[in-house]
Amino acid sequence: MTLDRAAGLVESARALAAGEVTSRRLVEEALARIGATQDSLNAFRIVRARAALAEADAADAALAAGVRRPLLGVPVAVKDDMDVAGEPTAFGCRGEHPPAAEDGEAVRRLRAAGAVVVGKTNTCEFGQWPVTEGPAFGVTRNPWSTEHTPGGSSGGSAAAVAAGLVPAALGSDGAGSVRIPAAWTRLVGIKPQRGRISTWPLAEPFQGITVNGTLARTVADAALLLDAASGNHARDPHRPPPVDALAEVGRDPGRLRIALSLKPPFTVVRTCLDPRVRARVVALAERLAASGHTVEEADPPYGRIGLAFVPRATAGIAERVREAPFPALLDRRTRDSARLGRLLGGAPLRAARRAEAVLHDRIGAFFGEYDVVLAPTTATPPPRTGALLGLGGLATERAVIAACPYAWPWNVLGWPAVNVPAGFVTDGGARLPVGAQLLGPAGGEPLLLRLAAQLEAELRWQETWPPLGAAAGSPAG
């Protein structure tokens, strides 16, 4: 027996445990889909074909012996900023990188849950931009329109899941890098509470603004992957109380007070919400109101939160550049950001870290009035591929801020957020997805997942597949 490609993580795990399909069959089919779309999508940096098949055979033997684990035998992918033993971690950079000696903690936990890691997905250089392209690996394309980007920096993971190459994948989110590509490829993207999924061997990547998160077509699949990857290394500095994410899916969220926040947080560059995106987010707000929730326009008191972001982000780039094996091969914009990070790495960085507690108090008080914030995930639909190529550093920053001004404040706060599909817009004949993010306070994943699942049950976004996925064997919608 084989499973339809529409079968997600939950269904694949169930079918494997029931003996309705073998892990080898699922992994072989995933590898075939990856191979068939690598020229058109270019979602993967590394495909672990031989190792994945061997792991699938071991999973089948374990299943036959009665072993049961949450993801035993299920193929998944991880972003190429995570260590997989025996594979290089290039993080979007050129050069020959040494193989990792051991799995990072998140990958170790996926393996402990029984997952088969079929490959590592593409990401831009050090995850800096909301596109996934570069001289190290080429251009990763959006399965909804291959002339457009899937977003970034977890664009390879998003493209792979959206096209049905794998049922779910891990990404990382330092300024929206899970939520942005989820929005632009019609996926659920969970950015969890800082520390929920370990980032070890890095204790606080990019000075704590980056976390690992999950991408899937359904809330349940994203929640199951979150449960499997969650947990801490002994030396992790952040250890939030555990949650059972999958158990929250389907529970009644109750009647909520929802703040619709359409105003971008403070930036030095003028930003404008595309009216097409605005219309889709407002329509989602109206759907929530029709479901019995109280929705009103209100913006969190962000203040000049950008002053707490830039030193941490650029100091993180400086740390990466300092450790890079081939610094001369790095993008000029990366080297410029690293220089700024070194300038801001003293007193400004310390002030930025101290500001987080103040922001927690001020924005936390906002959640005394509202349960959830609903905001656009991006200000624009996905740009065309190559839109950032050839731009200088300042022009790149202006373009990035104009397209994606909404996601990064929750990285400063370290709090959870979930992207949900908000519909489609048209651009030059292309039908392009856009998304909205549900934002919560510290430890707010349970309520966000309940609300996201309620929306999914009404909107059934998982039933619609991109043209490239349909052409490769997925059901069209």
C-alpha positions in Angstrom: 0.0 0.0 0.0 1.0 3.6 -0.6 -0.2 6.8 1.0 -1.6 9.7 -1.0 0.8 12.6 -0.9 -1.9 14.6 0.9 -1.3 12.4 4.0 0.5 14.5 6.5 2.7 13.8 9.5 -0.2 12.6 11.7 -1.6 10.3 9.1 1.8 8.9 8.0 2.6 8.1 11.6 -0.7 6.4 12.1 -0.5 4.3 8.9 3.0 3.2 9.8 2.0 2.1 13.3 -1.0 0.3 11.9 1.2 -1.6 9.4 -0.6 -0.1 6.4 2.6 1.2 4.8 6.4 0.8 5.3 8.9 3.4 6.1 11.0 2.4 3.1 8.0 3.0 0.9 7.4 6.5 2.3 11.1 7.4 2.2 11.5 6.1 -1.4 8.5 8.1 -2.5 9.8 11.3 -0.7 13.2 10.8 -2.3 11.5 10.4 -5.7 9.5 13.6 -5.3 12.6 15.5 -4.2 14.5 14.3 -7.3 11.6 15.1 -9.6 11.4 18.7 -8.4 15.0 19.6 -7.5 15.5 21.3 -10.9 12.3 23.3 -10.6 12.1 24.0 -6.9 15.7 23.5 -5.6 14.4 23.0 -2.1 17.3 20.8 -0.8 20.9 21.5 -0.2 21.7 17.9 0.9 19.6 14.8 0.1 20.5 11.8 2.4 19.2 9.1 0.1 21.4 6.1 1.1 21.4 7.0 4.8 17.6 7.7 4.9 16.8 4.4 3.2 19.0 2.5 5.8 17.2 4.4 8.6 13.8 3.5 7.0 14.8 -0.2 7.0 15.7 0.1 10.7 12.4 1.8 11.4 10.5 -1.0 9.7 12.3 -3.6 11.7 11.5 -1.7 14.9 7.8 -1.4 13.9 7.6 -5.1 13.1 9.0 -5.8 16.6 6.2 -3.7 18.2 8.2 -0.6 18.9 6.1 2.6 18.9 7.4 6.1 18.8 5.6 9.3 17.8 7.3 9.6 14.3 8.8 6.2 13.8 9.6 5.8 10.2 8.2 9.1 9.0 10.3 11.2 6.5 11.0 14.8 7.5 13.4 17.5 6.5 15.5 20.0 8.5 16.9 23.4 7.5 20.6 23.6 6.7 21.4 25.6 9.8 20.9 22.5 12.0 23.6 19.9 12.6 23.0 16.4 11.2 25.8 14.0 12.1 28.0 13.3 9.1 26.7 16.1 7.0 28.0 19.7 6.6 26.1 22.7 8.0 26.8 25.4 5.4 23.9 27.7 6.5 23.7 29.1 2.9 27.4 29.8 2.6 29.8 28.9 -0.1 32.8 26.6 0.5 33.5 23.1 1.6 32.2 22.7 5.1 33.3 19.9 7.5 30.7 17.3 8.4 29.0 17.7 11.8 30.3 15.3 14.5 26.9 14.8 16.0 23.3 15.8 15.7 22.1 19.1 17.1 19.7 18.7 20.0 16.5 19.3 17.9 17.6 16.7 15.3 18.6 14.3 18.1 15.1 14.6 19.5 13.5 14.1 16.1 15.5 10.9 15.7 14.6 9.8 19.2 11.0 10.1 18.1 11.8 7.9 15.2 11.8 10.4 12.3 13.9 9.7 9.2 15.7 12.9 8.1 15.7 12.7 4.3 17.7 15.9 3.8 18.7 19.4 4.7 16.8 22.3 3.0 18.2 25.5 1.5 18.5 28.8 3.3 20.0 32.1 2.4 23.4 33.1 3.8 23.2 33.0 7.6 19.4 33.3 7.3 19.5 37.1 6.8 16.9 37.7 4.2 13.3 36.8 3.5 14.3 35.0 0.2 16.1 31.8 -0.3 18.7 32.3 -3.0 22.4 32.8 -3.3 25.7 31.8 -5.1 26.2 28.8 -2.8 23.1 26.8 -4.0 21.2 28.9 -6.6 17.5 29.9 -6.3 14.8 28.1 -4.4 11.4 28.7 -5.9 7.8 28.8 -4.7 5.7 25.9 -5.8 2.7 28.2 -6.2 4.7 30.3 -8.8 8.2 29.4 -9.7 8.8 33.0 -10.7 8.4 34.0 -7.1 10.3 33.3 -3.9 9.0 30.9 -1.2 10.4 33.4 1.3 13.2 32.9 3.7 15.2 32.2 5.4 13.5 28.8 5.9 12.4 28.8 2.2 13.7 25.4 1.4 11.7 23.8 4.2 8.6 25.7 3.2 8.9 24.8 -0.5 9.5 21.2 0.3 6.4 21.0 2.5 4.1 23.1 0.3 4.9 20.9 -2.7 4.4 17.7 -0.7 7.9 16.5 -0.9 7.9 15.8 2.8 4.9 16.1 5.3 6.7 18.5 7.6 10.0 20.2 8.2 12.0 22.1 10.8 13.0 25.7 10.2 14.4 28.5 12.3 13.0 32.0 12.9 15.1 35.0 13.8 13.0 37.8 12.3 10.1 35.8 10.9 12.1 33.1 9.0 9.5 30.4 9.7 6.4 32.6 9.5 7.3 34.5 6.4 7.9 31.5 4.1 4.8 29.8 5.7 2.7 32.8 4.7 4.1 32.9 1.2 3.6 29.1 0.6 0.2 28.6 2.4 1.5 26.7 5.4 1.1 26.6 9.1 4.3 27.9 10.6 4.9 27.8 14.4 7.5 30.0 16.0 7.5 28.7 19.6 8.5 30.2 22.8 12.2 30.8 23.1 13.8 27.5 24.4 10.8 25.3 23.5 12.9 23.6 20.8 16.6 23.6 21.7 19.0 25.4 19.4 22.0 23.6 20.9 25.0 23.5 20.1 24.2 27.2 20.1 22.8 28.4 23.4 21.4 31.7 22.1 21.8 32.0 18.3 21.8 35.7 17.2 21.8 36.8 20.8 18.6 34.9 21.6 16.4 36.2 18.8 16.5 33.0 16.8 14.4 29.9 17.7 13.7 26.7 15.9 10.2 26.1 14.6 7.9 23.9 12.5 6.3 24.1 9.1 3.4 21.8 7.9 0.2 21.9 5.9 -2.0 21.5 9.0 -2.0 22.7 12.6 -2.0 19.1 13.9 1.1 18.2 11.8 3.0 21.3 12.9 2.0 20.6 16.5 3.1 16.9 16.3 6.5 18.0 14.9 6.8 20.6 17.6 6.1 18.0 20.3 8.7 15.6 18.8 11.4 18.3 18.5 10.8 20.0 21.9 13.0 19.7 24.8 16.3 21.0 26.1 20.0 20.2 26.2 21.5 20.2 29.7 23.2 23.6 29.0 20.3 25.4 27.4 19.7 28.8 29.2 15.9 28.9 28.4 13.6 26.2 29.6 9.9 27.1 29.3 7.4 24.8 31.0 6.4 21.9 28.7 3.3 21.9 26.6 1.4 19.1 24.8 0.9 20.9 21.5 -1.0 18.1 19.6 -3.4 17.7 22.5 -4.5 21.4 22.1 -5.5 20.9 18.5 -9.3 20.6 18.4 -9.9 22.0 21.8 -12.3 24.9 22.1 -10.4 28.2 22.4 -13.4 29.9 24.0 -14.6 33.4 23.2 -11.5 35.4 22.8 -10.6 39.1 22.8 -8.6 39.6 19.6 -6.6 42.7 18.7 -6.4 43.3 15.0 -3.0 45.1 14.5 -2.5 46.4 11.0 0.1 49.1 11.8 3.7 48.1 11.3 6.0 48.4 14.3 8.4 51.3 14.3 11.1 51.2 11.7 13.4 53.9 10.3 12.1 53.0 6.8 8.6 53.9 5.7 6.5 50.8 5.2 3.0 50.4 3.8 0.7 47.4 4.0 -0.3 46.2 0.5 -4.1 46.7 0.2 -4.5 43.2 -1.2 -2.8 41.7 1.9 -4.7 44.0 4.2 -8.0 42.8 2.6 -7.1 39.2 3.2 -6.1 39.8 6.9 -9.3 41.8 7.5 -11.4 39.1 6.0 -9.8 36.6 8.4 -10.6 39.0 11.3 -14.2 39.1 10.1 -14.3 35.3 10.1 -13.1 35.2 13.7 -15.7 37.7 14.7 -18.4 35.6 13.0 -17.2 32.7 15.1 -18.0 34.6 18.2 -14.7 36.2 19.1 -14.5 39.9 19.9 -12.2 41.6 17.4 -11.2 45.2 17.4 -8.3 47.2 16.0 -5.6 47.8 18.5 -1.8 47.8 18.3 0.7 46.5 20.9 2.7 49.3 22.5 5.9 48.4 20.6 7.6 51.8 21.0 11.1 51.9 19.5 11.5 48.1 19.7 13.8 48.2 16.7 16.5 49.6 18.9 16.4 46.3 20.8 16.6 44.2 17.6 19.3 45.6 15.4 22.3 45.2 17.9 21.3 41.6 18.6 20.8 40.7 14.9 24.0 42.3 13.7 26.0 41.0 16.6 24.8 37.6 15.7 26.0 38.0 12.2 29.4 39.1 13.5 29.6 36.0 15.6 28.8 33.8 12.6 31.3 35.6 10.3 34.0 35.2 13.0 33.5 31.4 13.0 33.0 31.1 9.2 35.6 28.8 7.5 35.6 30.9 4.3 35.0 34.5 5.2 36.3 35.8 1.9 33.5 33.9 0.1 30.7 35.6 2.1 28.3 38.2 0.5 29.6 41.7 0.8 26.3 42.6 2.6 27.1 39.9 5.2 30.5 41.4 5.9 29.1 44.9 6.2 26.5 43.7 8.7 29.2 42.0 10.7 31.2 45.2 10.9 28.1 47.0 12.2 27.6 44.1 14.7 31.1 44.6 16.0 30.5 48.3 16.5 27.2 47.6 18.3 28.5 44.6 20.3 29.4 46.5 23.4 27.2 48.9 25.3 24.4 49.0 22.6 24.1 45.2 22.7 24.0 45.2 26.5 21.3 47.9 26.4 19.3 45.9 23.8 19.4 42.8 26.0 18.3 44.8 29.1 15.4 46.3 27.1 13.7 43.0 26.7 12.5 42.9 30.3 11.0 46.4 29.9 9.3 45.3 26.7 7.9 42.2 28.4 6.3 44.3 31.0 4.9 46.9 28.6 3.6 44.5 25.9 2.7 41.9 28.5 0.2 44.4 30.0 -1.5 44.6 26.6 -2.4 40.9 27.1 -4.4 41.9 30.1 -6.8 43.5 27.6 -6.5 41.0 24.8 -6.0 37.3 24.5 -4.4 37.2 21.0 -3.0 39.6 18.5 -3.9 39.1 14.8 -1.5 40.8 12.4 -0.3 40.5 8.9 2.7 38.2 8.6 4.1 40.3 5.7 3.3 43.6 4.2 3.4 42.3 0.6 2.9 39.1 -1.4 6.0 37.1 -2.2 8.5 39.0 -4.4 9.8 37.7 -7.6 13.0 35.7 -7.5 16.1 37.8 -7.8 14.5 40.9 -6.4 17.4 41.4 -3.9 20.2 40.3 -6.3 22.7 43.1 -7.0 21.4 45.4 -4.3 23.7 47.1 -1.9 23.4 46.7 1.9 21.1 49.7 2.5 18.9 49.0 -0.5 18.5 45.4 0.6 17.5 46.5 4.1 15.0 48.9 2.7 13.5 46.2 0.5 13.4 43.7 3.4 11.7 46.1 5.8 9.2 47.2 3.2 8.1 43.6 2.6 8.5 42.1 6.1 8.0 44.7 8.9 5.6 42.7 11.1 7.3 39.5 12.3 10.6 40.5 14.1 9.2 42.1 17.3 8.1 38.7 18.6 11.7 37.5 18.2 12.9 40.3 20.5 10.2 39.2 23.0 10.9 35.5 22.6 7.2 34.7 22.6 5.2 32.3 20.4 3.5 33.1 17.2 1.7 31.0 14.5 1.3 31.8 10.8 -2.0 30.7 9.3 -2.9 31.0 5.6 -5.0 34.0 4.9 -5.9 33.4 1.2 -4.5 34.4 -2.1 -3.8 37.6 -4.1 -3.0 37.9 -7.8 0.2 39.3 -9.2 0.8 39.4 -12.9 -1.4 36.4 -13.5 0.1 34.4 -10.6 -2.0 33.3 -7.7 0.1 33.9 -4.6 -0.6 32.9 -0.9 -0.4 35.4 1.9 -0.7 34.8 5.7 -1.6 36.3 9.0 0.1 35.6 12.3 -1.5 34.9 15.6 0.7 36.4 18.4 0.6 35.4 22.0 2.3 36.1 25.3 4.9 34.0 27.0 3.9 30.3 27.0 0.9 31.1 24.8 1.2 28.2 22.4 -1.8 26.3 23.7 -4.3 29.1 23.0 -2.7 30.0 19.6 -2.9 26.4 18.5 -6.5 26.1 19.5 -7.4 29.2 17.6 -5.4 28.2 14.5 -7.1 24.8 14.5 -10.5 26.4 14.7 -9.7 28.5 11.7 -8.4 25.5 9.8 -11.6 23.6 10.5 -13.6 26.4 8.9 -11.3 27.4 6.0 -9.7 24.0 5.2 -6.6 25.5 3.6 -4.9 22.1 3.5 -7.1 20.9 0.8 -5.7 23.3 -1.8 -2.4 22.4 -3.4 0.0 24.5 -5.5 0.2 23.9 -9.3 3.7 22.4 -9.1 2.5 20.0 -6.4 -0.5 19.0 -8.5 1.7 18.4 -11.6 4.0 16.2 -9.5 1.2 14.0 -8.3 -0.6 16.0 -5.6 -4.4 16.6 -5.7 -5.1 20.0 -7.2 -7.4 22.5 -5.6 
